[in-house]
Amino acid sequence: MKAKTTTLDVKGSAITVRQRDGEDYISLTDIARYKNADRTDDLVRNWLRNRNTLEFLGLWEQLNNDAFNPVEFDGIKTQAGLNSFTLTAKQWIERTGAIGITSSAGRYGGTYAHKDIAFEFATWVSVEFKLFLIKEFQRLKQDENQRLSQAWDLNRTLSKLNYRIHTDAIRDHLIPATVTAAQAAETYASEADLLNVALFGQTARQWRAANPAQAGNMRDEASVEQLLVLANIEGMNAEFIHMGLAQGERLKRLNAIAIRQMQTLTARPAAPRLKE
């Protein structure tokens, strides 16, 4: 799946932001270009030679990277300050196993760093530029959160609308006319958990037992993608009920559909496949 890329306009300079493993990485190459477009690599190398920079990078890696090599880091740190000492981003990554900085060649390559590290580099380049960069980055996050909230509300609404279709199908086809209200409620709960198991891999009761600190329910904690798939399989379950399919058969079909749709939406399996 291609990484999500966004471009910020910071004081007339285009600064690229990419997502990696759910974290934002900002182009150090673009930040360096603001100061000297002809010597971006040299600026990054000079920054990496700084002992304070290495102390910061080492601490960040120790806090965020279990695979970081502290022995190799200590060797690099002892050389910092020597006139002969040089260090590239690629050398830093290869020698220490660092994840806070990435470096690649090619047209769409360059040196990127986790936002924590990128802001530190921006301070070294220009304090004023760093403040404008933070301001634009915060605006980007606010815009993303607003869009996410709108999408979540839309899919929540779709789920509620489909729930009416779903419950009507249960009432018309699964609940005999002579059952009590309590029996009807149990049937509804069973069908609701059919969808829960198909998408989340567990019933509502199992989720509550595993998440006692959560105030809401499993659907309140669902992602936008999960809510969209939930809305889809609710409508499909209603159709399967009309077709007269047994609950076990419907569960298998809905689970397969949920897996396929979540893979499409997220590029990773998010709905556990049921065991035969």
C-alpha positions in Angstrom: 0.0 0.0 0.0 1.4 3.4 -1.0 2.3 5.6 2.0 0.0 8.6 2.5 1.9 11.8 1.5 0.9 15.4 2.2 2.7 18.6 1.4 2.8 21.6 3.7 3.4 25.2 2.6 5.8 26.6 5.2 7.0 30.2 4.4 6.8 29.4 0.7 8.7 26.1 1.0 7.0 22.7 0.2 7.5 20.3 3.1 6.5 16.7 2.5 4.9 14.7 5.3 4.6 10.9 5.0 3.0 8.3 7.2 4.9 5.2 8.2 3.4 2.6 10.6 0.8 5.2 11.6 3.4 7.9 12.5 4.1 11.1 10.7 7.6 11.5 9.1 8.7 14.9 7.8 11.2 15.5 5.0 14.5 16.7 6.5 15.6 17.3 2.9 12.8 19.7 2.3 13.5 21.5 5.6 17.2 21.8 4.7 16.2 23.2 1.2 14.7 26.2 3.0 18.2 27.2 4.2 20.3 26.1 1.3 18.8 24.3 -1.7 22.2 23.3 -3.1 23.6 21.6 0.1 20.7 19.7 1.6 22.7 16.5 2.2 25.6 18.5 3.7 23.3 20.3 6.1 21.8 17.0 7.4 25.3 15.5 7.8 26.5 18.5 9.7 23.5 18.3 12.0 24.1 14.6 12.6 27.8 15.4 13.6 26.6 17.5 16.5 26.9 15.8 19.9 23.7 17.3 21.2 21.9 15.9 18.1 23.3 12.5 18.8 22.2 12.6 22.4 18.7 13.6 21.4 18.5 10.9 18.7 19.9 8.2 21.0 17.3 9.0 23.7 14.5 9.1 21.2 15.4 5.6 19.9 15.8 4.2 23.4 12.3 5.3 24.2 10.7 4.2 20.9 12.8 1.4 19.4 13.4 -1.9 21.2 15.8 -3.0 18.5 18.1 0.1 18.8 21.8 -0.9 19.3 23.1 1.1 22.3 26.6 -0.4 22.1 27.0 0.9 18.5 25.5 4.2 19.6 28.0 4.7 22.4 30.8 4.1 19.8 29.4 6.8 17.6 28.9 9.2 20.5 32.5 8.9 21.6 33.6 10.2 18.2 31.3 13.2 18.1 33.3 16.5 18.3 36.3 15.1 16.5 37.3 17.0 13.3 37.5 13.7 11.4 34.0 12.6 12.5 31.4 12.3 9.8 28.0 10.6 9.9 25.3 10.3 7.2 21.6 9.4 7.8 22.2 6.0 6.1 25.2 5.2 8.3 23.2 6.1 11.5 20.4 3.8 10.5 22.5 0.9 9.4 24.8 1.0 12.4 22.3 1.5 15.2 19.1 0.0 13.7 17.4 3.5 14.1 13.8 3.9 13.1 13.4 7.6 13.8 15.1 8.6 10.5 14.7 7.0 7.1 16.8 7.6 4.0 16.3 6.4 0.4 17.6 7.3 -3.0 15.6 8.0 -6.2 13.1 10.5 -7.5 10.8 10.1 -4.5 13.5 9.4 -2.0 15.2 11.7 0.5 15.8 11.8 4.2 12.7 11.8 6.5 12.4 11.8 10.2 9.7 11.3 12.8 8.0 14.6 13.6 9.7 14.8 17.0 13.1 14.6 15.3 12.1 16.8 12.3 11.1 19.6 14.7 14.5 19.3 16.4 16.2 19.6 13.0 14.0 22.6 12.1 15.2 24.3 15.3 18.8 23.9 14.1 18.0 25.3 10.7 15.8 28.2 11.8 13.8 28.7 15.0 11.4 30.9 13.1 10.9 28.3 10.4 10.3 25.6 13.1 7.4 27.7 14.6 5.8 28.1 11.2 6.3 24.4 10.5 4.6 23.4 13.8 1.7 25.7 13.0 1.2 24.2 9.6 1.5 20.7 10.9 -1.0 21.3 13.6 -3.4 22.7 11.0 -3.0 19.5 9.0 -3.8 17.3 12.0 -6.9 19.4 12.8 -8.1 19.1 9.2 -7.5 15.3 9.3 -9.3 14.9 12.6 -12.3 16.9 11.3 -12.5 14.7 8.2 -12.2 11.6 10.2 -14.9 12.8 12.6 -17.3 13.5 9.7 -16.6 10.2 8.1 -17.2 8.4 11.5 -20.5 10.2 12.0 -21.6 9.4 8.4 -20.8 5.7 8.8 -22.4 5.6 12.3 -25.6 7.0 10.7 -25.4 4.4 7.9 -25.1 1.7 10.5 -28.1 2.9 12.4 -30.2 3.0 9.2 -29.2 -0.5 8.2 -29.9 -1.7 11.7 -33.6 -0.8 11.1 -33.6 -2.9 7.9 -31.8 -5.7 9.8 -34.2 -5.8 12.7 -37.3 -5.7 10.5 -35.9 -8.8 8.7 -35.4 -10.6 12.0 -38.9 -9.8 13.2 -40.5 -10.9 9.9 -38.5 -14.1 9.4 -36.9 -15.3 12.6 -39.3 -14.5 15.4 -42.5 -16.6 15.6 -45.7 -14.7 16.4 -46.2 -16.5 19.7 -42.8 -15.7 21.4 -42.6 -13.4 24.4 -41.0 -10.0 24.4 -38.0 -11.5 26.3 -37.6 -14.2 23.8 -37.7 -11.7 21.0 -35.0 -9.6 22.7 -32.8 -12.7 23.0 -33.2 -13.3 19.3 -32.2 -9.8 18.5 -29.2 -10.1 20.7 -28.2 -13.3 19.0 -28.4 -11.7 15.6 -26.5 -8.6 16.8 -23.7 -10.9 18.0 -23.8 -12.7 14.7 -22.5 -9.4 13.2 -20.1 -8.8 16.0 -18.5 -12.2 15.6 -18.4 -11.8 11.8 -16.6 -8.5 12.0 -14.9 -8.3 15.4 -14.4 -12.0 16.1 -16.2 -11.9 19.5 -19.6 -11.3 21.1 -20.5 -8.1 22.9 -20.2 -9.9 26.2 -16.7 -11.2 25.4 -15.6 -7.7 24.4 -16.9 -6.2 27.7 -15.1 -8.9 29.7 -11.9 -8.1 27.9 -12.3 -4.3 28.1 -13.8 -3.6 31.6 -12.4 0.0 31.7 -14.2 1.1 28.5 -17.4 3.0 29.1 -19.0 2.3 25.7 -19.4 -0.9 23.7 -17.4 -2.5 21.0 -19.2 -0.5 18.2 -18.5 2.8 20.0 -14.8 1.9 19.8 -14.9 0.8 16.2 -12.8 2.4 13.5 -14.4 4.3 10.5 -13.6 1.3 8.3 -15.2 -1.2 10.7 -18.4 0.9 10.9 -18.6 1.1 7.1 -18.2 -2.7 6.9 -20.7 -3.2 9.7 -23.3 -1.1 7.8 -22.6 -3.3 4.7 -23.0 -6.7 6.4 -26.1 -5.6 8.3 -27.8 -5.0 5.0 -26.4 -8.3 3.6 -27.6 -10.2 6.7 -31.1 -8.9 6.1 -31.0 -10.2 2.6 -29.6 -13.6 3.7 -32.5 -13.8 6.2 -35.0 -13.2 3.5 -33.3 -15.9 1.5 -33.9 -18.4 4.3 -30.2 -19.1 5.0 -29.4 -20.7 8.4 -27.6 -18.7 10.9 -24.4 -20.7 10.7 -24.2 -20.3 7.0 -24.9 -16.6 7.2 -22.1 -16.2 9.8 -19.6 -17.8 7.5 -20.6 -15.7 4.5 -20.7 -12.5 6.5 -17.3 -13.2 8.0 -15.8 -13.8 4.6 -17.3 -10.6 3.3 -16.1 -8.6 6.3 -12.5 -9.9 5.9 -12.5 -9.1 2.2 -13.9 -5.6 2.7 -11.6 -4.8 5.6 -8.6 -6.0 3.6 -9.6 -3.6 0.8 -10.2 -0.7 3.1 -7.1 -1.1 5.3 -4.7 -3.3 3.3 -4.4 -5.6 6.3 -6.7 -8.4 7.6 -8.8 -6.8 10.4 -11.6 -9.3 10.7 -10.5 -12.7 12.1 -11.5 -15.6 9.9 -13.7 -18.1 11.7 -12.4 -21.6 12.2 -14.1 -24.4 10.4 
